[in-house]
Amino acid sequence: MQKIKSLMARQGLKSPQESMADLSPVENLRIPSKEELRELREQPIDPQAEQEIIDSIEEVYFSNDSFDMVQHELEKLPPELNLQELEEYRDKLKRQQAAVSKKVADLILEKQPSYVKELERVTALQTNLQLAAVICTNARRQLSVAKEGFTGASLGLLANQRRRQLLTGLLKSLRTIKTLQRTDVRLSEMLEEEDYPGAIQLCLECQKAASTFKHYSCISELNSKLQDTLEQIEEQLDVALSKTCKHFDVVHYTKVQLAYSLLGKTQTAMDQLHMHFTQAIHNTVFQVVLGYVELCAGNADTKFQKMQYKDLCTHITLDSYIPCLTDLCKALWEVMLSYHRTMQWHEEQDKQEAASTPDGAAAAGPDEVLVDRSYVKKKLEHGLTRIWQDVQLKVKAYILGTDMSNFKYDDFIVVLDVISRLMQVGEEFCGSKSEVLQESIKRQSINYFKNYHRARLEELRMFLENETWELCPVKSNFNIAQLHEFKFMGQCRSPSVSPSRQTASSSSPAQEELSLFQQFVQEGNPFEMHIEHKEEETEDVLASNGYESDELEKSVYQDYDSDSDVPEELKQDYVDEQTGDVPLKSVSRETIRSKKKSDYNLNKTNAPILTNTTLNVIRLVGKYMQMMNILKPIAFDVIHCVSQLFDYYLYAVYTFFGRNDMYESSGLGLISSRLRTTLNRIQESLIDMEAAGESAGVHGPTEDRKEKVPSPHLSQLVVLTNSGTLYGLAQRVVATESLVFLAEQFESLQSHLDMMMPAAKKPFLQQFYSQTVSTASELRKPIYWIVAAKAIDYEQMLLMMAGVKWDIREIMSQHNVYVDVLLKEFEQFNKRLGDVSRHVRIPLPVSNVLWEHCIRLANRTLVEGYANVKKCSNEGRALMQLDFQQFLMKLEKLTDLRPIPDKEFVETYIKAYYLTENDMEQFIKNHREYSMKQLANLVNVCLGSHINKKARQKLLAAIDDIDRPKR
């Protein structure tokens, strides 16, 4: 069918019969004639058989128009031809051709009506087109006439008007371009005036206008120039932003922020700002330290400028260390204050925008503004910690760059105070605990404090070895709070706050609730206040030491129990705060007082007993407490050292006045187990016992010995063997009671120390107080026992008692002479005690201990004398009672001590002479306080004549059983 259609298209529109006649002989081997076609139509054929014939045609005949069927059939011929086969094959092709021809003829006849109808429509269309061509030709002819007669002139006028309008617009554009070309001069002026928002606004408007005229070739150069100008503005804006890091100005910063918002770079501005703050911190500290290093070096050596900051810090000299640290902190304060004010500015801006924008408008506002605001807020909050961390690292490098172990105490306290103030700034700045600063200052403090404490222990040993144990007269109301070293405790402040801040807050109560950033937001500097108050405080202490001699004389005769009438200037302590020296006038006052009330049993309201060494220890404690008050992290180390000061003082007093081999043999239990444990602990942990025997060449580990101090030696000026001075009683009293006074001061400080002590270390402090401080008064017994043992001649009394005849037969009414001799000894002791009290006040507890020891020793001597009796009658027992009663009666007039010590000890022993055999056995079991010899005497002398040998042996065996565990 495709071949037929293509042939029809080439031949033009013809009838089917004509079309069939025009087919080429190549494409159709033979076109059937009309008669043949008719025959074919008329010839009946089975459609199925016809279709089978068509289907038997080779596929190649249906391929395309260029197929050469003749060539195809010739190529199929076999090499050897057979006529019969050829004729059969020819007949087959004829049948196939006949079937195809019949099929084509049927199809042509079937489509002929449609073909005729369509041909008619084409003919009608051709006629219509010819008519339209005639109409168009007539219209063109008429339009040509109209153009020549009317529109030519009118349209010429319109064209000229349009050209005029275009030229007017061009002139306006040229004028605008001329203005744009001149804007760079105005931009430069605005930048000099620091009107950054105006400059940016103008530049952006120029860029917008330039984009309107971008079709002009001159505008491309102008665009490039404007872009360069905008970048220059951004550079100057960045410089302006960096200036706010050291000196924040609200107007200046507002301009800068507005300029960045016009650029749409609010977040970039915040990133740049933090970078500038970091750079400002580095540059500031470097320049401050460099200035001091070059100043101290005395030459402008450029090598310092090339050093790293950390290395530069190691070149700071000791003299310039504190001024440099102060200036460093001042400079860093300015940077942090600028950051703080920057945050305040942004907070106020947020509040103003929130207040000025209604809720609906805020919700409908651009998301970018909200995002920028959120970003700025988070960036600023995060920057707080970052800025403070940078500050800490810079100050840490400075702190650790110098060895402070050789600093003076006051200088080191100033350093601690400055750092403490800086940590307070950090806490208010970002709520930081300043771990970096704390760790660095802790390292320096521990290093410094170890050296300082070591030197102070050596100094204390020197003081003790040169101490003559003379009274240091102080006023009766003397209190450690009056000493300069304890002034910080009277300021009622938290230990974590620096002294300078407390001074400031106490002087101006209205500022107590204000933070440092609120106090110094406009002017001033917290580190300047520190120096000023230090100077004022020193001047106040110096001014408080003066007093007039007449007023002193008058106050001496005031009642000892009250200081209400004493002038305020006399309520200062008697000791010079700077030197520790004792004013001469105070000696005369003490003397007058002692003359008025010569009894040695004075009230405790009298002046405390202490020495210059005691006062020195108290001052040291004050300094130590001041140090840990400023720096809590080393509180435990400091308190440990404070305890060593007390330990060493206690050990020295014991070594000088209380060590004696006769304690154990006395059986009086003079040293408690707690005191003995304390003394052993001090000796093991603090006393370098090998220092005295260094020539022996045997030493412990160096580190261990570093922590220890050699045992002190009593000054040769102190004489303890003179009976006229009661064997150095005055010195013993001053030494012992100064220790007790020191212990009382420690007790008063316990709550303050406990408050500063870390919770984990508090058991150490509690143990120190319970095991050491509380044992100070227990040293009275062994120290005063030595005086009591030597003051009265107990051996003479034993000899006199041995000469008395106890086996008398009649009751005597007169006591023995040894009683009078013993009482005379006590009277002499009482007199010498009074003599001593004229120079040194003897407190009531001391006199009681002395009398208790003497009476106890006397009573035990009586029992020992009675135990030496070989023969004794009942009348002799009565004489013993008479002697003892006489002794008690006279003794009670000499002393107020009640009850008389060991009174029952003697009475029970005398009464035991009247016991029976059974009672004696029970007595031996119940009274182990008597010695084996004393109990054996009771058995032999008392019951000797009343019991047989076996019973005596039994009682003696019982005595031996009791004594055996003691061995």
ZAMARGU-4260 file (C-alpha; in steps of 0.2 Angstrom, whole numbers, plus 5000, padded with zeros to 4 digits):
<rodrens>
0) 5000/5000/5000 | 5014/5012/5004 | 5021/5009/4986 | 5005/5013/4979 | 5003/5029/4989
5) 5020/5035/4984 | 5017/5032/4966 | 5001/5041/4967 | 5010/5056/4974 | 5023/5057/4961
10) 5010/5055/4947 | 4998/5068/4953 | 4979/5067/4956 | 4972/5054/4944 | 4958/5042/4943
15) 4962/5025/4949 | 4962/5018/4932 | 4974/5031/4926 | 4985/5028/4941 | 4986/5009/4938
20) 4991/5012/4919 | 5005/5023/4925 | 5014/5010/4935 | 5032/5006/4929 | 5035/4989/4922
25) 5049/4987/4935 | 5038/4989/4950 | 5024/4979/4942 | 5029/4965/4931 | 5013/4965/4921
30) 4998/4976/4924 | 4982/4966/4921 | 4970/4973/4909 | 4952/4978/4912 | 4946/4962/4906
35) 4958/4952/4916 | 4953/4962/4931 | 4935/4958/4928 | 4939/4940/4926 | 4949/4940/4942
40) 4934/4948/4951 | 4922/4936/4943 | 4933/4921/4945 | 4927/4913/4961 | 4941/4909/4973
45) 4941/4904/4990 | 4947/4919/5002 | 4956/4907/5013 | 4966/4899/4999 | 4969/4916/4992
50) 4976/4922/5009 | 4987/4906/5010 | 4994/4911/4992 | 4998/4929/4998 | 5006/4922/5014
55) 5017/4910/5004 | 5025/4926/4996 | 5043/4928/5002 | 5045/4942/5015 | 5058/4951/5004
60) 5045/4957/4992 | 5037/4967/5006 | 5054/4976/5011 | 5055/4993/5002 | 5054/5002/4986
65) 5072/4999/4980 | 5070/4980/4980 | 5074/4973/4963 | 5063/4957/4961 | 5070/4952/4944
70) 5088/4952/4951 | 5082/4942/4966 | 5073/4929/4955 | 5088/4927/4944 | 5100/4925/4958
75) 5089/4911/4965 | 5091/4900/4949 | 5101/4885/4952 | 5118/4882/4942 | 5110/4868/4931
80) 5092/4873/4924 | 5078/4861/4923 | 5064/4867/4912 | 5050/4858/4921 | 5055/4865/4937
85) 5057/4882/4930 | 5039/4881/4923 | 5032/4875/4939 | 5041/4889/4948 | 5034/4902/4935
90) 5017/4895/4938 | 5018/4897/4956 | 5024/4916/4954 | 5009/4919/4942 | 4997/4912/4955
95) 5005/4923/4968 | 5004/4938/4956 | 4986/4935/4952 | 4982/4934/4971 | 4991/4951/4974
100) 4983/4959/4959 | 4966/4954/4964 | 4969/4960/4982 | 4975/4977/4976 | 4960/4979/4964
105) 4948/4975/4978 | 4956/4988/4989 | 4956/5002/4975 | 4938/4999/4972 | 4933/4999/4990
110) 4941/5017/4993 | 4936/5025/4976 | 4920/5035/4983 | 4931/5043/4997 | 4944/5048/4984
115) 4931/5056/4973 | 4923/5066/4987 | 4940/5073/4994 | 4945/5078/4976 | 4929/5089/4975
120) 4934/5098/4991 | 4951/5102/4985 | 4944/5109/4969 | 4932/5121/4980 | 4947/5126/4991
125) 4957/5131/4975 | 4942/5142/4969 | 4941/5151/4986 | 4960/5155/4987 | 4959/5163/4970
130) 4945/5175/4976 | 4955/5180/4992 | 4970/5184/4981 | 4959/5196/4971 | 4952/5205/4988
135) 4970/5207/4995 | 4976/5215/4979 | 4962/5228/4980 | 4965/5232/4998 | 4984/5235/4996
140) 4980/5247/4982 | 4968/5257/4993 | 4980/5257/5008 | 4993/5264/4997 | 4982/5279/4992
145) 4978/5282/5011 | 4996/5282/5016 | 5001/5295/5003 | 4987/5306/5007 | 4986/5306/5027
150) 4997/5296/5039 | 5015/5301/5033 | 5015/5318/5040 | 5007/5313/5057 | 5018/5298/5060
155) 5033/5309/5057 | 5028/5321/5071 | 5026/5306/5083 | 5043/5300/5079 | 5051/5316/5083
160) 5042/5318/5100 | 5047/5300/5105 | 5066/5305/5101 | 5064/5320/5112 | 5058/5310/5127
165) 5073/5298/5125 | 5085/5312/5124 | 5078/5320/5140 | 5079/5303/5150 | 5097/5302/5143
170) 5101/5319/5150 | 5094/5314/5167 | 5104/5298/5167 | 5120/5308/5163 | 5118/5320/5177
175) 5115/5305/5189 | 5131/5297/5183 | 5140/5313/5185 | 5134/5314/5204 | 5139/5296/5206
180) 5157/5300/5200 | 5158/5313/5214 | 5152/5303/5229 | 5170/5297/5233 | 5174/5314/5240
185) 5159/5314/5251 | 5162/5296/5257 | 5180/5301/5262 | 5173/5315/5273 | 5160/5304/5281
190) 5174/5291/5286 | 5184/5305/5294 | 5169/5310/5304 | 5167/5292/5309 | 5149/5292/5302
195) 5151/5274/5296 | 5132/5271/5295 | 5130/5286/5283 | 5145/5281/5273 | 5138/5264/5270
200) 5121/5270/5267 | 5127/5282/5253 | 5138/5269/5246 | 5124/5256/5245 | 5113/5269/5237
205) 5126/5273/5224 | 5128/5254/5220 | 5110/5253/5218 | 5109/5268/5206 | 5124/5261/5197
210) 5116/5245/5194 | 5101/5255/5185 | 5113/5262/5173 | 5124/5247/5170 | 5120/5247/5151
215) 5132/5262/5150 | 5150/5257/5147 | 5157/5271/5160 | 5147/5263/5174 | 5157/5247/5175
220) 5172/5257/5181 | 5162/5266/5193 | 5155/5250/5200 | 5172/5243/5203 | 5177/5259/5212
225) 5162/5259/5223 | 5166/5241/5228 | 5183/5246/5233 | 5176/5260/5243 | 5164/5248/5252
230) 5179/5237/5256 | 5189/5251/5263 | 5174/5256/5274 | 5173/5238/5280 | 5192/5239/5285
235) 5190/5255/5294 | 5174/5248/5302 | 5184/5233/5309 | 5198/5245/5316 | 5184/5255/5324
240) 5177/5239/5331 | 5193/5234/5339 | 5194/5251/5348 | 5179/5246/5359 | 5189/5232/5366
245) 5199/5243/5378 | 5188/5259/5380 | 5170/5256/5377 | 5160/5271/5371 | 5141/5269/5369
250) 5140/5281/5355 | 5155/5274/5345 | 5149/5256/5347 | 5131/5261/5342 | 5138/5268/5326
255) 5148/5253/5322 | 5134/5241/5325 | 5122/5251/5315 | 5135/5251/5301 | 5137/5232/5302
260) 5118/5229/5302 | 5117/5240/5286 | 5130/5228/5278 | 5120/5213/5284 | 5135/5207/5293
265) 5129/5207/5311 | 5136/5189/5314 | 5152/5193/5306 | 5154/5208/5317 | 5152/5198/5332
270) 5165/5185/5326 | 5177/5199/5323 | 5174/5207/5340 | 5178/5191/5349 | 5194/5190/5339
275) 5198/5208/5343 | 5195/5205/5362 | 5207/5190/5361 | 5220/5200/5352 | 5218/5215/5364
280) 5221/5203/5379 | 5237/5197/5372 | 5243/5214/5366 | 5239/5222/5382 | 5248/5210/5394
285) 5263/5209/5382 | 5265/5228/5382 | 5263/5230/5401 | 5276/5216/5405 | 5287/5222/5391
290) 5287/5240/5398 | 5293/5234/5415 | 5306/5222/5408 | 5314/5235/5397 | 5313/5248/5412
295) 5322/5236/5423 | 5334/5231/5410 | 5339/5249/5408 | 5341/5248/5389 | 5330/5247/5374
300) 5336/5230/5369 | 5325/5224/5355 | 5327/5205/5360 | 5313/5207/5373 | 5301/5212/5359
305) 5304/5196/5350 | 5301/5185/5365 | 5286/5175/5369 | 5275/5182/5383 | 5279/5167/5394
310) 5298/5169/5392 | 5296/5188/5395 | 5287/5185/5412 | 5303/5176/5418 | 5313/5193/5416
315) 5302/5202/5429 | 5313/5207/5444 | 5306/5205/5462 | 5305/5224/5465 | 5294/5227/5449
320) 5284/5211/5452 | 5269/5219/5462 | 5268/5235/5452 | 5268/5225/5436 | 5255/5213/5442
325) 5244/5227/5448 | 5246/5236/5431 | 5243/5220/5422 | 5226/5217/5432 | 5221/5235/5429
330) 5223/5233/5410 | 5214/5216/5410 | 5200/5224/5420 | 5198/5237/5406 | 5196/5224/5393
335) 5184/5214/5404 | 5174/5230/5408 | 5173/5234/5390 | 5166/5216/5386 | 5154/5218/5401
340) 5147/5235/5394 | 5146/5227/5377 | 5135/5214/5383 | 5124/5227/5393 | 5122/5237/5376
345) 5116/5222/5367 | 5104/5217/5381 | 5097/5235/5382 | 5095/5235/5363 | 5085/5219/5364
350) 5074/5226/5377 | 5071/5242/5367 | 5067/5232/5351 | 5055/5220/5361 | 5046/5235/5369
355) 5044/5245/5353 | 5038/5231/5342 | 5020/5224/5345 | 5018/5206/5347 | 5010/5204/5330
360) 5023/5214/5321 | 5037/5204/5330 | 5029/5188/5325 | 5029/5194/5307 | 5046/5201/5308
365) 5060/5194/5297 | 5068/5178/5302 | 5085/5185/5299 | 5084/5198/5312 | 5079/5185/5325
370) 5092/5173/5320 | 5105/5187/5321 | 5099/5192/5338 | 5100/5174/5344 | 5117/5172/5337
375) 5124/5187/5345 | 5117/5183/5362 | 5124/5165/5362 | 5141/5171/5355 | 5142/5184/5369
380) 5138/5172/5382 | 5150/5159/5376 | 5163/5173/5374 | 5162/5177/5393 | 5171/5160/5397
385) 5183/5161/5383 | 5188/5179/5387 | 5190/5174/5406 | 5200/5159/5401 | 5212/5169/5391
390) 5214/5181/5405 | 5218/5167/5417 | 5231/5159/5406 | 5240/5176/5404 | 5240/5179/5423
395) 5245/5161/5426 | 5260/5163/5415 | 5265/5179/5424 | 5262/5171/5441 | 5272/5155/5437
400) 5286/5165/5428 | 5294/5171/5445 | 5300/5161/5460 | 5291/5169/5474 | 5299/5159/5488
405) 5310/5174/5493 | 5297/5187/5494 | 5293/5196/5509 | 5278/5191/5518 | 5268/5207/5516
410) 5273/5207/5497 | 5267/5190/5495 | 5250/5194/5504 | 5248/5209/5492 | 5251/5197/5478
415) 5238/5185/5485 | 5226/5200/5488 | 5227/5206/5470 | 5224/5188/5463 | 5210/5186/5475
420) 5202/5202/5469 | 5205/5196/5451 | 5196/5179/5455 | 5182/5189/5462 | 5181/5199/5446
425) 5181/5182/5436 | 5167/5176/5447 | 5156/5192/5444 | 5161/5192/5425 | 5156/5174/5421
430) 5153/5164/5437 | 5169/5155/5435 | 5178/5148/5450 | 5195/5152/5442 | 5202/5135/5443
435) 5217/5140/5432 | 5221/5155/5443 | 5218/5145/5459 | 5229/5131/5454 | 5244/5142/5449
440) 5243/5153/5464 | 5241/5137/5475 | 5257/5130/5468 | 5266/5147/5471 | 5258/5148/5488
445) 5263/5131/5494 | 5281/5133/5487 | 5282/5150/5496 | 5274/5144/5512 | 5285/5129/5514
450) 5301/5140/5513 | 5292/5153/5524 | 5287/5141/5537 | 5304/5133/5537 | 5312/5149/5540
455) 5299/5154/5554 | 5302/5137/5563 | 5321/5140/5563 | 5317/5158/5569 | 5306/5151/5582
460) 5320/5139/5588 | 5331/5154/5589 | 5319/5164/5599 | 5316/5149/5611 | 5335/5146/5613
465) 5337/5165/5617 | 5322/5167/5627 | 5325/5171/5646 | 5306/5168/5650 | 5304/5185/5657
470) 5286/5192/5658 | 5280/5203/5643 | 5268/5215/5651 | 5252/5218/5642 | 5236/5225/5647
475) 5223/5215/5657 | 5211/5216/5642 | 5224/5211/5630 | 5217/5201/5615 | 5224/5195/5599
480) 5211/5204/5589 | 5221/5220/5594 | 5236/5214/5585 | 5239/5221/5567 | 5240/5203/5560
485) 5222/5199/5566 | 5214/5215/5560 | 5206/5205/5545 | 5196/5195/5557 | 5187/5211/5564
490) 5180/5215/5546 | 5166/5202/5547 | 5169/5195/5530 | 5169/5179/5520 | 5186/5171/5519
495) 5184/5170/5500 | 5184/5189/5498 | 5200/5199/5497 | 5204/5211/5512 | 5204/5226/5500
500) 5186/5223/5495 | 5181/5221/5513 | 5189/5237/5517 | 5180/5246/5503 | 5163/5239/5508
505) 5165/5242/5526 | 5170/5260/5523 | 5155/5263/5512 | 5140/5252/5517 | 5129/5259/5502
510) 5140/5250/5490 | 5140/5233/5499 | 5127/5226/5487 | 5135/5233/5471 | 5146/5221/5461
515) 5163/5227/5455 | 5157/5230/5438 | 5143/5242/5445 | 5155/5251/5456 | 5168/5255/5443
520) 5157/5255/5427 | 5161/5273/5423 | 5178/5277/5432 | 5191/5270/5444 | 5198/5253/5445
525) 5196/5239/5459 | 5215/5236/5459 | 5219/5254/5463 | 5207/5253/5478 | 5218/5239/5484
530) 5234/5249/5485 | 5226/5264/5493 | 5218/5254/5507 | 5233/5245/5511 | 5242/5262/5514
535) 5228/5268/5525 | 5227/5252/5535 | 5246/5253/5539 | 5244/5272/5544 | 5230/5267/5556
540) 5241/5254/5565 | 5255/5266/5567 | 5244/5279/5574 | 5236/5267/5587 | 5252/5265/5597
545) 5254/5281/5606 | 5249/5284/5624 | 5252/5297/5637 | 5262/5292/5653 | 5251/5302/5665
550) 5235/5293/5659 | 5245/5276/5661 | 5249/5280/5679 | 5231/5284/5682 | 5224/5268/5674
555) 5236/5257/5684 | 5226/5261/5700 | 5209/5256/5692 | 5200/5241/5698 | 5208/5226/5689
560) 5191/5218/5685 | 5185/5233/5674 | 5192/5244/5661 | 5177/5254/5659 | 5185/5270/5665
565) 5201/5268/5655 | 5203/5280/5641 | 5201/5273/5623 | 5219/5276/5619 | 5225/5265/5634
570) 5215/5251/5628 | 5228/5247/5615 | 5240/5233/5619 | 5256/5236/5628 | 5267/5229/5614
575) 5274/5239/5600 | 5265/5233/5585 | 5280/5235/5573 | 5294/5229/5584 | 5287/5218/5597
580) 5297/5228/5610 | 5289/5232/5627 | 5287/5250/5632 | 5297/5253/5649 | 5282/5261/5656
585) 5272/5245/5656 | 5285/5238/5668 | 5281/5251/5681 | 5263/5248/5679 | 5265/5229/5683
590) 5276/5233/5698 | 5263/5245/5705 | 5249/5232/5702 | 5259/5219/5711 | 5262/5230/5726
595) 5244/5234/5728 | 5239/5215/5727 | 5254/5205/5733 | 5244/5189/5735 | 5249/5177/5722
600) 5232/5169/5720 | 5226/5183/5709 | 5210/5183/5698 | 5211/5178/5680 | 5205/5195/5675
605) 5223/5201/5677 | 5235/5203/5663 | 5239/5187/5654 | 5256/5179/5656 | 5266/5178/5640
610) 5283/5181/5633 | 5290/5190/5617 | 5291/5173/5609 | 5273/5169/5613 | 5268/5185/5605
615) 5279/5181/5590 | 5270/5164/5588 | 5253/5173/5589 | 5258/5185/5576 | 5264/5171/5565
620) 5247/5162/5567 | 5239/5179/5562 | 5249/5180/5546 | 5246/5161/5542 | 5228/5164/5544
625) 5228/5179/5534 | 5236/5169/5520 | 5224/5155/5520 | 5210/5168/5522 | 5214/5175/5505
630) 5218/5158/5497 | 5207/5144/5503 | 5215/5130/5492 | 5230/5129/5503 | 5220/5131/5520
635) 5225/5113/5525 | 5244/5116/5522 | 5243/5132/5532 | 5233/5125/5546 | 5245/5110/5547
640) 5260/5123/5548 | 5250/5132/5562 | 5249/5116/5572 | 5267/5114/5570 | 5270/5131/5578
645) 5260/5126/5593 | 5268/5109/5593 | 5285/5116/5593 | 5282/5128/5607 | 5273/5115/5618
650) 5288/5103/5615 | 5300/5117/5619 | 5292/5121/5636 | 5291/5103/5640 | 5309/5100/5636
655) 5315/5115/5645 | 5305/5113/5661 | 5296/5097/5662 | 5307/5083/5657 | 5312/5072/5672
660) 5316/5054/5675 | 5308/5054/5692 | 5290/5055/5685 | 5287/5036/5683 | 5295/5032/5700
665) 5283/5045/5709 | 5268/5035/5705 | 5258/5051/5704 | 5253/5049/5686 | 5260/5066/5682
670) 5260/5064/5663 | 5243/5057/5656 | 5243/5045/5642 | 5236/5058/5630 | 5250/5070/5634
675) 5263/5057/5632 | 5256/5052/5615 | 5256/5070/5609 | 5274/5072/5615 | 5279/5056/5606
680) 5270/5062/5590 | 5278/5079/5590 | 5296/5071/5593 | 5293/5059/5579 | 5285/5071/5566
685) 5293/5087/5569 | 5309/5086/5579 | 5326/5082/5570 | 5334/5071/5583 | 5349/5067/5572
690) 5354/5086/5571 | 5363/5085/5588 | 5373/5069/5582 | 5377/5074/5565 | 5396/5070/5568
695) 5390/5052/5570 | 5387/5052/5551 | 5370/5043/5552 | 5356/5053/5544 | 5338/5050/5539
700) 5331/5054/5521 | 5335/5072/5516 | 5317/5076/5512 | 5311/5069/5529 | 5324/5080/5538
705) 5319/5095/5528 | 5302/5095/5537 | 5310/5093/5554 | 5318/5106/5566 | 5332/5102/5579
710) 5326/5101/5597 | 5329/5118/5605 | 5341/5121/5620 | 5337/5131/5635 | 5346/5147/5637
715) 5361/5147/5649 | 5354/5163/5656 | 5340/5153/5664 | 5345/5145/5680 | 5333/5132/5687
720) 5344/5125/5701 | 5343/5140/5713 | 5332/5136/5728 | 5331/5155/5732 | 5320/5157/5716
725) 5311/5141/5720 | 5321/5133/5706 | 5316/5145/5692 | 5298/5145/5697 | 5296/5163/5689
730) 5302/5156/5672 | 5292/5140/5674 | 5277/5150/5677 | 5280/5162/5662 | 5284/5147/5651
735) 5269/5136/5656 | 5256/5149/5657 | 5261/5157/5641 | 5258/5140/5633 | 5241/5139/5642
740) 5237/5157/5636 | 5243/5152/5618 | 5231/5137/5619 | 5217/5148/5624 | 5220/5159/5609
745) 5220/5144/5598 | 5203/5138/5606 | 5196/5155/5602 | 5202/5153/5584 | 5195/5136/5582
750) 5178/5141/5574 | 5187/5152/5561 | 5200/5139/5557 | 5186/5126/5555 | 5176/5137/5543
755) 5191/5138/5532 | 5197/5120/5533 | 5191/5109/5519 | 5177/5097/5524 | 5188/5081/5521
760) 5202/5088/5532 | 5192/5094/5547 | 5195/5078/5557 | 5214/5083/5557 | 5209/5100/5565
765) 5197/5091/5578 | 5211/5079/5582 | 5224/5093/5584 | 5212/5102/5596 | 5207/5087/5606
770) 5224/5079/5607 | 5236/5093/5607 | 5229/5110/5611 | 5219/5103/5626 | 5234/5095/5634
775) 5243/5112/5636 | 5236/5114/5654 | 5242/5096/5658 | 5260/5102/5657 | 5257/5111/5673
780) 5258/5095/5683 | 5275/5088/5678 | 5283/5106/5677 | 5277/5112/5694 | 5280/5095/5702
785) 5299/5097/5700 | 5298/5113/5710 | 5287/5105/5723 | 5299/5090/5724 | 5313/5101/5728
790) 5306/5116/5738 | 5303/5105/5754 | 5316/5093/5761 | 5306/5077/5762 | 5321/5067/5766
795) 5324/5077/5782 | 5307/5073/5787 | 5309/5055/5785 | 5325/5055/5795 | 5316/5064/5809
800) 5301/5052/5809 | 5313/5038/5810 | 5319/5045/5826 | 5302/5045/5834 | 5297/5032/5847
805) 5280/5024/5842 | 5278/5010/5854 | 5273/5021/5869 | 5262/5016/5882 | 5252/5032/5886
810) 5242/5043/5875 | 5252/5059/5871 | 5244/5077/5870 | 5259/5085/5861 | 5263/5081/5843
815) 5280/5077/5837 | 5293/5090/5832 | 5294/5084/5814 | 5277/5091/5811 | 5283/5108/5816
820) 5298/5107/5805 | 5287/5101/5790 | 5275/5116/5793 | 5290/5128/5794 | 5295/5121/5777
825) 5278/5125/5771 | 5278/5142/5778 | 5295/5146/5770 | 5288/5139/5754 | 5273/5151/5755
830) 5285/5165/5758 | 5296/5162/5743 | 5280/5159/5733 | 5275/5177/5738 | 5292/5184/5733
835) 5290/5176/5716 | 5273/5183/5714 | 5279/5201/5716 | 5289/5198/5700 | 5277/5187/5691
840) 5259/5185/5694 | 5255/5167/5699 | 5238/5162/5693 | 5226/5153/5705 | 5227/5136/5695
845) 5246/5137/5696 | 5247/5140/5715 | 5234/5126/5717 | 5245/5114/5707 | 5260/5119/5717
850) 5251/5117/5734 | 5243/5101/5728 | 5260/5093/5723 | 5269/5099/5739 | 5254/5093/5751
855) 5253/5076/5741 | 5272/5073/5742 | 5271/5078/5761 | 5257/5066/5764 | 5265/5052/5754
860) 5281/5056/5764 | 5271/5054/5780 | 5264/5037/5775 | 5282/5032/5769 | 5288/5037/5787
865) 5274/5028/5795 | 5278/5012/5785 | 5296/5013/5791 | 5291/5010/5809 | 5297/4994/5816
870) 5287/4994/5832 | 5271/5003/5836 | 5258/5002/5850 | 5240/5008/5850 | 5245/5024/5859
875) 5258/5026/5845 | 5244/5025/5832 | 5235/5039/5841 | 5250/5049/5841 | 5251/5047/5822
880) 5234/5053/5821 | 5237/5068/5832 | 5253/5073/5822 | 5243/5072/5806 | 5228/5082/5813
885) 5240/5095/5819 | 5248/5096/5802 | 5231/5098/5793 | 5225/5111/5805 | 5240/5122/5802
890) 5241/5118/5784 | 5223/5124/5781 | 5228/5141/5787 | 5242/5142/5774 | 5232/5137/5759
895) 5214/5139/5753 | 5216/5123/5743 | 5201/5112/5748 | 5200/5097/5750 | 5217/5093/5756
900) 5225/5082/5743 | 5229/5064/5749 | 5221/5067/5766 | 5212/5051/5765 | 5228/5042/5759
905) 5236/5046/5776 | 5220/5043/5787 | 5216/5027/5779 | 5234/5020/5781 | 5234/5025/5800
910) 5217/5017/5803 | 5223/5001/5794 | 5233/4998/5810 | 5217/4994/5819 | 5211/4981/5806
915) 5208/4962/5810 | 5216/4948/5800 | 5201/4946/5789 | 5198/4965/5786 | 5217/4967/5782
920) 5216/4954/5768 | 5201/4964/5760 | 5210/4980/5763 | 5226/4974/5754 | 5214/4969/5739
925) 5205/4986/5739 | 5220/4998/5741 | 5232/4995/5728 | 5238/5014/5729 | 5250/5009/5743
930) 5267/5001/5739 | 5271/4983/5743 | 5283/4989/5757 | 5269/5000/5765 | 5256/4985/5765
935) 5269/4973/5772 | 5273/4985/5786 | 5255/4985/5791 | 5255/4966/5791 | 5271/4964/5801
940) 5269/4979/5813 | 5250/4980/5815 | 5245/4961/5816 | 5262/4954/5820 | 5258/4950/5838
945) 5240/4945/5835 | 5242/4932/5821 | 5252/4916/5818 | 5266/4914/5805 | 5255/4905/5793
950) 5242/4919/5793 | 5256/4932/5790 | 5263/4922/5776 | 5246/4921/5768 | 5244/4940/5769
955) 5262/4944/5762 | 5258/4932/5748 | 5242/4942/5744 | 5253/4958/5744 | 5265/4949/5732
960) 5251/4944/5720 | 5245/4962/5719 | 5262/4969/5716 | 5267/4956/5703 | 5257/4963/5688
965) 5266/4980/5691 | 5283/4973/5687
</rodrens>
